Amino acid sequence: MSADRLSLYWIYFIIMSFSAVVCAILAFSKIKIAKREFFYPRQQKWAKKNEERLNLLSKRFFLILCIVFFMFGTLPSCLDLPYVLRGNYKEVCSIVTKKSGTSVNLEDGGYYRVGNTKGCKIGDKVNVEYLPFTRYATITNIFHSK
């Protein structure tokens, strides 16, 4: 896998892990998130009356964000970590059925974020090295169809 794709994997891993930790800290800490000083002067009376409810609602919001960041960011990245550290990536050879921006859909039903799709057309046979859980990939060979 190319070095730029691996650096994107590490950036993704660090950002998602950091975001999950920050949201967990905000969700479980005793810090008041919603303070009446954050509101306009006319809204401060209402905010003071509902401050506890607003804090509870914001803590639940951060808890949901923490779960989403963990389930869709940190967990797949952690499951791909052994593949990245060992350097043995999954490989598939198939035909491109759909190409959109920086991703390709292959005949085998796989959807991969490959980064650079220049020189790749629909119907071409490609070899793709990928990480199985985050679906980051690199096209290693393109066999053009006639």
The 8 nearest C-alpha neighbors of each residue, nearest first, counted from 0:
[[1, 137, 128, 2, 4, 5, 136, 129],
 [0, 2, 4, 3, 5, 137, 136, 6],
 [1, 3, 5, 4, 6, 0, 7, 8],
 [2, 4, 6, 5, 1, 7, 0, 8],
 [3, 5, 7, 6, 2, 1, 8, 0],
 [6, 4, 8, 2, 7, 3, 9, 1],
 [5, 7, 3, 9, 8, 4, 10, 2],
 [8, 6, 10, 4, 5, 9, 11, 3],
 [7, 9, 5, 11, 6, 10, 12, 4],
 [10, 8, 12, 6, 11, 7, 13, 5],
 [9, 11, 7, 13, 12, 8, 14, 6],
 [12, 10, 8, 14, 9, 13, 7, 15],
 [11, 13, 9, 10, 15, 14, 76, 16],
 [12, 14, 10, 16, 11, 15, 17, 9],
 [15, 13, 17, 11, 16, 12, 18, 10],
 [16, 14, 18, 72, 12, 17, 73, 13],
 [15, 17, 19, 13, 73, 18, 14, 12],
 [16, 18, 20, 14, 19, 15, 13, 21],
 [19, 17, 15, 21, 16, 20, 14, 22],
 [18, 20, 65, 16, 22, 68, 17, 21],
 [19, 21, 23, 17, 18, 22, 24, 16],
 [22, 20, 24, 18, 23, 19, 17, 25],
 [21, 23, 65, 25, 61, 19, 24, 20],
 [24, 22, 26, 20, 21, 25, 65, 19],
 [25, 23, 21, 27, 22, 26, 28, 20],
 [24, 26, 22, 23, 28, 27, 21, 61],
 [25, 27, 58, 23, 62, 61, 24, 28],
 [28, 26, 24, 25, 23, 29, 58, 62],
 [29, 27, 30, 25, 24, 26, 23, 31],
 [28, 30, 31, 27, 25, 26, 32, 24],
 [31, 29, 28, 32, 25, 27, 26, 54],
 [32, 30, 33, 54, 29, 34, 28, 51],
 [31, 33, 54, 30, 34, 57, 58, 25],
 [32, 34, 54, 31, 53, 50, 35, 37],
 [35, 33, 36, 37, 32, 31, 50, 46],
 [34, 36, 46, 37, 43, 38, 47, 33],
 [37, 35, 34, 38, 43, 39, 40, 33],
 [36, 38, 35, 34, 39, 33, 43, 46],
 [39, 37, 36, 35, 43, 42, 40, 46],
 [38, 40, 42, 41, 43, 37, 36, 35],
 [41, 39, 43, 42, 38, 44, 36, 35],
 [40, 42, 39, 43, 44, 38, 45, 46],
 [43, 41, 39, 45, 40, 44, 38, 46],
 [42, 44, 46, 35, 40, 45, 38, 41],
 [45, 43, 47, 46, 42, 48, 41, 35],
 [44, 46, 48, 42, 43, 47, 49, 41],
 [47, 45, 43, 49, 35, 50, 48, 44],
 [48, 46, 50, 44, 45, 49, 35, 43],
 [47, 49, 45, 46, 50, 44, 51, 43],
 [50, 48, 46, 52, 47, 51, 53, 45],
 [49, 51, 53, 47, 46, 52, 48, 54],
 [52, 50, 54, 53, 49, 55, 48, 33],
 [51, 53, 55, 49, 54, 50, 56, 57],
 [54, 52, 56, 50, 55, 51, 57, 33],
 [55, 53, 57, 51, 33, 56, 52, 32],
 [54, 56, 52, 58, 53, 57, 51, 59],
 [55, 57, 53, 59, 54, 58, 52, 60],
 [56, 58, 60, 54, 59, 55, 53, 61],
 [59, 57, 26, 61, 55, 60, 56, 54],
 [60, 58, 62, 56, 57, 61, 63, 55],
 [59, 61, 57, 63, 58, 62, 56, 64],
 [62, 60, 64, 58, 22, 26, 63, 59],
 [61, 63, 59, 65, 26, 64, 60, 58],
 [62, 64, 66, 60, 65, 61, 59, 67],
 [65, 63, 61, 67, 62, 66, 68, 60],
 [64, 66, 19, 62, 22, 68, 63, 67],
 [65, 67, 69, 63, 64, 68, 70, 62],
 [66, 68, 64, 70, 69, 65, 71, 63],
 [69, 67, 72, 65, 19, 66, 71, 70],
 [68, 70, 73, 66, 67, 72, 71, 74],
 [71, 69, 67, 74, 68, 72, 66, 73],
 [70, 72, 68, 69, 67, 73, 74, 75],
 [73, 71, 68, 15, 69, 74, 70, 75],
 [72, 74, 69, 76, 16, 15, 75, 77],
 [73, 75, 77, 76, 70, 69, 72, 78],
 [76, 74, 78, 132, 77, 133, 73, 72],
 [75, 77, 79, 73, 74, 78, 12, 80],
 [78, 76, 80, 74, 79, 75, 73, 12],
 [77, 79, 75, 76, 80, 74, 132, 81],
 [80, 78, 76, 77, 82, 81, 132, 130],
 [79, 81, 77, 83, 82, 78, 84, 76],
 [82, 80, 84, 83, 79, 85, 78, 77],
 [83, 81, 85, 79, 80, 87, 84, 86],
 [84, 82, 86, 80, 81, 85, 79, 87],
 [83, 85, 81, 86, 82, 80, 87, 79],
 [86, 84, 82, 87, 83, 81, 88, 80],
 [87, 85, 83, 84, 82, 88, 0, 81],
 [88, 86, 82, 85, 89, 83, 84, 81],
 [89, 87, 129, 82, 128, 86, 130, 90],
 [88, 90, 129, 128, 130, 87, 131, 91],
 [91, 89, 128, 127, 129, 88, 92, 126],
 [90, 92, 127, 126, 93, 128, 89, 129],
 [93, 91, 126, 125, 127, 90, 124, 94],
 [92, 94, 124, 125, 106, 105, 91, 107],
 [93, 95, 124, 106, 105, 123, 122, 125],
 [96, 94, 105, 121, 122, 123, 97, 104],
 [97, 95, 105, 121, 104, 106, 122, 94],
 [98, 96, 104, 103, 95, 121, 99, 105],
 [97, 99, 103, 102, 104, 121, 100, 96],
 [98, 100, 102, 101, 103, 97, 104, 116],
 [101, 99, 102, 98, 116, 103, 114, 115],
 [100, 102, 114, 113, 115, 116, 112, 99],
 [103, 101, 112, 113, 111, 99, 100, 98],
 [104, 102, 98, 111, 97, 110, 99, 105],
 [103, 105, 110, 97, 96, 109, 95, 98],
 [106, 104, 95, 96, 109, 107, 94, 108],
 [105, 107, 94, 108, 96, 93, 95, 104],
 [106, 108, 105, 109, 93, 94, 104, 91],
 [109, 107, 106, 105, 110, 104, 96, 93],
 [108, 110, 105, 107, 104, 111, 106, 103],
 [111, 109, 104, 103, 105, 108, 112, 102],
 [110, 112, 134, 102, 103, 113, 136, 135],
 [113, 111, 102, 135, 136, 114, 101, 134],
 [112, 114, 136, 137, 102, 101, 111, 115],
 [113, 115, 101, 112, 116, 102, 137, 4],
 [114, 116, 117, 101, 113, 137, 138, 102],
 [115, 117, 119, 101, 118, 114, 113, 102],
 [118, 116, 119, 115, 120, 101, 114, 100],
 [117, 119, 116, 120, 141, 143, 115, 123],
 [118, 120, 117, 116, 123, 141, 121, 143],
 [121, 119, 123, 122, 118, 95, 98, 143],
 [120, 122, 95, 96, 123, 97, 98, 119],
 [121, 123, 95, 94, 120, 96, 144, 124],
 [124, 122, 143, 144, 94, 121, 95, 120],
 [123, 125, 94, 142, 93, 141, 95, 143],
 [126, 124, 141, 140, 92, 93, 142, 94],
 [125, 127, 92, 140, 139, 91, 138, 141],
 [126, 128, 138, 91, 90, 137, 139, 129],
 [129, 127, 90, 137, 136, 89, 88, 0],
 [130, 128, 136, 89, 135, 88, 134, 131],
 [129, 131, 134, 135, 132, 133, 88, 79],
 [132, 130, 134, 133, 129, 89, 79, 135],
 [131, 133, 75, 134, 130, 79, 78, 76],
 [132, 134, 135, 75, 130, 131, 76, 79],
 [135, 133, 130, 111, 131, 132, 129, 136],
 [136, 134, 112, 130, 129, 133, 111, 113],
 [137, 135, 129, 113, 128, 112, 111, 134],
 [136, 138, 113, 128, 127, 0, 139, 129],
 [137, 139, 127, 126, 140, 128, 113, 125],
 [138, 140, 126, 127, 137, 128, 141, 125],
 [141, 139, 126, 125, 138, 142, 127, 124],
 [142, 140, 125, 124, 143, 126, 123, 119],
 [141, 143, 124, 123, 125, 144, 140, 126],
 [144, 142, 123, 141, 124, 145, 119, 120],
 [145, 143, 123, 122, 142, 124, 120, 121],
 [144, 143, 123, 122, 142, 124, 120, 121]]
